[in-house]
Every structure is written in structure tokens, then in C-alpha cells.
Amino acid sequence: MMEPAFTPLRGEDREAKARANKAAGYRCSQQISCSFAEEVGEDMERLIRLGMPFGSGMGRGQVCGCVVGAMLVLGLRFAPPSVADKAARKVLTRKQNAFLQAFEARHGSIICRELTSHARQSAPAEAGGSFFTNSCIGLMVSASHLLEDLLQEEAATSGTEQPQEVSA
């Protein structure tokens, strides 16, 4: 069975792309990780499968799927092939912390049920569609921007923060 078309959350009109992807069945974690498949040299089908169990905060309202998707991308981009490579691990930790701090500063939490609770209190009743879809679209758009900015920073730096080769 062929997967419904996926449109990466990049460039213009990310909100419309996120809504279309959500309607096709893609979860938050999949939308973020698949949007950066090319940058991390990973097959989209594999990212779709890896991201599947992380929707709705792992089905329990825990860590937001957008955050999990971003961590998958950062791990694929910056994690060293050896756990003994402490310098590369420090780079990954800096990137991970930068994303988490920015996301939490922007949204007040990284926990799904807290994020959707905030959105539920401030969402206009006339928004249309399911509450869950509406509450997550903005988070997906925001996470894609934050991650894109973080990866662009990486591309602009030199020296120790060069990306590691990724093996499939």
C-alpha cells in the first residue's frame, strides 16, 4: 500500500503543509523528522516508521511528538558513530539543549498534555476541525522553524561542529 504524499514543513506556508500532512495521517514526530530527511541522509520510509509510536506524547501525553521528531533529527545529524567520541557528544548535547530551551521558552513546556492544555484554553471556538489537530499545527510549524534555524547555524559554523557522516 502506498503512503499518502508527505510535504516537508519547509519554506513558505508551513501551516497548510502541516494540516495536509495531518489529514493524511502523519503524526507530529513524523512531520518533523521527515521534513529533514534529506539533511540527515535518511530514508523517508524509515523515518515514518521510527516516528510512528511517538504521536500524542507517546500515546500518554508525555514528551511532545514535535520534540521527539527534532531529537531524532539531531541524533541522526550530530551523534557520533562511537560513544567514546566525547567531543562530538558535546556538540550533540549543545544542539539538543538549544532546541529544548528554545521550544520550551516559546511554548512553556515540552510535555504534550501541558501544551495541548495551554492551546485548549486559548484556542478560538470557531477554529474548525478537531481540537487536537488545531492545537498541534502551530507546534509543528514552530518546531520546524527552530530545527531549521539550528541546522542553518551548524552549516554556518566551522571547526568542531561539522556534521558527522551518517550511515544508514
Contacts in CASP RR format, 6 or more apart in sequence:
PFRMAT RR
TARGET T0000
AUTHOR 0000-0000-0000
METHOD contacts of the structure
MODEL  1
MMEPAFTPLRGEDREAKARANKAAGYRCSQQISCSFAEEVGEDMERLIRL
GMPFGSGMGRGQVCGCVVGAMLVLGLRFAPPSVADKAARKVLTRKQNAFL
QAFEARHGSIICRELTSHARQSAPAEAGGSFFTNSCIGLMVSASHLLEDL
LQEEAATSGTEQPQEVSA
3 45 0 8 1.000
3 48 0 8 1.000
4 24 0 8 1.000
4 25 0 8 1.000
4 26 0 8 1.000
5 24 0 8 1.000
6 21 0 8 1.000
6 24 0 8 1.000
6 26 0 8 1.000
6 30 0 8 1.000
6 31 0 8 1.000
6 34 0 8 1.000
6 44 0 8 1.000
6 48 0 8 1.000
7 17 0 8 1.000
7 20 0 8 1.000
7 21 0 8 1.000
8 17 0 8 1.000
8 34 0 8 1.000
8 35 0 8 1.000
8 36 0 8 1.000
8 37 0 8 1.000
9 17 0 8 1.000
9 18 0 8 1.000
9 21 0 8 1.000
9 31 0 8 1.000
9 32 0 8 1.000
9 35 0 8 1.000
9 140 0 8 1.000
9 141 0 8 1.000
9 144 0 8 1.000
10 35 0 8 1.000
10 144 0 8 1.000
10 148 0 8 1.000
14 140 0 8 1.000
14 141 0 8 1.000
14 144 0 8 1.000
14 145 0 8 1.000
15 137 0 8 1.000
15 138 0 8 1.000
15 141 0 8 1.000
18 31 0 8 1.000
18 136 0 8 1.000
18 137 0 8 1.000
18 138 0 8 1.000
18 140 0 8 1.000
18 141 0 8 1.000
19 133 0 8 1.000
19 137 0 8 1.000
21 31 0 8 1.000
22 31 0 8 1.000
22 133 0 8 1.000
22 136 0 8 1.000
22 137 0 8 1.000
22 140 0 8 1.000
23 133 0 8 1.000
26 34 0 8 1.000
26 48 0 8 1.000
27 51 0 8 1.000
27 52 0 8 1.000
27 54 0 8 1.000
27 55 0 8 1.000
27 56 0 8 1.000
27 65 0 8 1.000
28 54 0 8 1.000
28 55 0 8 1.000
28 64 0 8 1.000
28 65 0 8 1.000
28 66 0 8 1.000
28 69 0 8 1.000
28 136 0 8 1.000
28 139 0 8 1.000
28 140 0 8 1.000
28 143 0 8 1.000
29 51 0 8 1.000
29 52 0 8 1.000
29 54 0 8 1.000
29 55 0 8 1.000
29 65 0 8 1.000
29 66 0 8 1.000
29 68 0 8 1.000
29 69 0 8 1.000
29 72 0 8 1.000
30 47 0 8 1.000
30 48 0 8 1.000
30 51 0 8 1.000
30 52 0 8 1.000
30 69 0 8 1.000
31 66 0 8 1.000
31 140 0 8 1.000
31 144 0 8 1.000
32 65 0 8 1.000
32 66 0 8 1.000
32 68 0 8 1.000
32 69 0 8 1.000
32 70 0 8 1.000
32 72 0 8 1.000
32 73 0 8 1.000
32 140 0 8 1.000
32 143 0 8 1.000
32 144 0 8 1.000
32 147 0 8 1.000
33 47 0 8 1.000
33 50 0 8 1.000
33 51 0 8 1.000
33 69 0 8 1.000
33 70 0 8 1.000
33 72 0 8 1.000
33 73 0 8 1.000
34 44 0 8 1.000
34 47 0 8 1.000
34 48 0 8 1.000
35 144 0 8 1.000
35 147 0 8 1.000
36 73 0 8 1.000
36 77 0 8 1.000
36 147 0 8 1.000
36 148 0 8 1.000
36 151 0 8 1.000
37 43 0 8 1.000
37 44 0 8 1.000
37 47 0 8 1.000
39 73 0 8 1.000
39 77 0 8 1.000
39 151 0 8 1.000
40 73 0 8 1.000
40 75 0 8 1.000
40 76 0 8 1.000
40 77 0 8 1.000
40 166 0 8 1.000
41 76 0 8 1.000
41 166 0 8 1.000
41 168 0 8 1.000
42 76 0 8 1.000
42 166 0 8 1.000
42 168 0 8 1.000
43 168 0 8 1.000
46 168 0 8 1.000
47 72 0 8 1.000
50 72 0 8 1.000
51 68 0 8 1.000
51 69 0 8 1.000
51 72 0 8 1.000
54 63 0 8 1.000
54 65 0 8 1.000
54 68 0 8 1.000
54 69 0 8 1.000
55 65 0 8 1.000
55 68 0 8 1.000
56 65 0 8 1.000
56 112 0 8 1.000
56 132 0 8 1.000
57 63 0 8 1.000
57 64 0 8 1.000
57 65 0 8 1.000
57 68 0 8 1.000
57 112 0 8 1.000
57 113 0 8 1.000
58 65 0 8 1.000
58 68 0 8 1.000
61 111 0 8 1.000
61 112 0 8 1.000
61 113 0 8 1.000
61 116 0 8 1.000
62 111 0 8 1.000
62 112 0 8 1.000
62 113 0 8 1.000
63 110 0 8 1.000
63 111 0 8 1.000
63 112 0 8 1.000
64 109 0 8 1.000
64 110 0 8 1.000
64 111 0 8 1.000
64 112 0 8 1.000
64 115 0 8 1.000
64 139 0 8 1.000
65 112 0 8 1.000
66 103 0 8 1.000
66 136 0 8 1.000
66 139 0 8 1.000
66 140 0 8 1.000
66 142 0 8 1.000
66 143 0 8 1.000
67 99 0 8 1.000
67 100 0 8 1.000
67 103 0 8 1.000
67 110 0 8 1.000
67 143 0 8 1.000
69 143 0 8 1.000
70 99 0 8 1.000
70 103 0 8 1.000
70 143 0 8 1.000
70 146 0 8 1.000
70 147 0 8 1.000
71 96 0 8 1.000
71 99 0 8 1.000
73 147 0 8 1.000
73 151 0 8 1.000
74 92 0 8 1.000
74 95 0 8 1.000
74 96 0 8 1.000
74 99 0 8 1.000
74 147 0 8 1.000
74 150 0 8 1.000
75 92 0 8 1.000
75 96 0 8 1.000
76 166 0 8 1.000
77 95 0 8 1.000
77 151 0 8 1.000
77 154 0 8 1.000
77 163 0 8 1.000
77 164 0 8 1.000
77 166 0 8 1.000
78 88 0 8 1.000
78 91 0 8 1.000
78 92 0 8 1.000
78 95 0 8 1.000
78 154 0 8 1.000
78 163 0 8 1.000
78 164 0 8 1.000
79 88 0 8 1.000
79 89 0 8 1.000
79 92 0 8 1.000
79 164 0 8 1.000
80 88 0 8 1.000
80 89 0 8 1.000
80 92 0 8 1.000
80 164 0 8 1.000
81 164 0 8 1.000
81 165 0 8 1.000
81 167 0 8 1.000
83 89 0 8 1.000
87 160 0 8 1.000
88 164 0 8 1.000
91 160 0 8 1.000
91 161 0 8 1.000
95 150 0 8 1.000
95 154 0 8 1.000
98 150 0 8 1.000
99 146 0 8 1.000
99 147 0 8 1.000
99 150 0 8 1.000
100 110 0 8 1.000
102 146 0 8 1.000
102 150 0 8 1.000
103 110 0 8 1.000
103 142 0 8 1.000
103 143 0 8 1.000
103 146 0 8 1.000
104 110 0 8 1.000
106 142 0 8 1.000
106 146 0 8 1.000
107 115 0 8 1.000
107 118 0 8 1.000
107 139 0 8 1.000
107 142 0 8 1.000
108 114 0 8 1.000
108 115 0 8 1.000
108 118 0 8 1.000
109 115 0 8 1.000
109 118 0 8 1.000
115 135 0 8 1.000
115 139 0 8 1.000
116 131 0 8 1.000
116 132 0 8 1.000
116 135 0 8 1.000
116 136 0 8 1.000
119 131 0 8 1.000
119 134 0 8 1.000
119 135 0 8 1.000
120 131 0 8 1.000
120 135 0 8 1.000
123 131 0 8 1.000
123 134 0 8 1.000
123 135 0 8 1.000
127 134 0 8 1.000
128 134 0 8 1.000
154 161 0 8 1.000
154 163 0 8 1.000
END
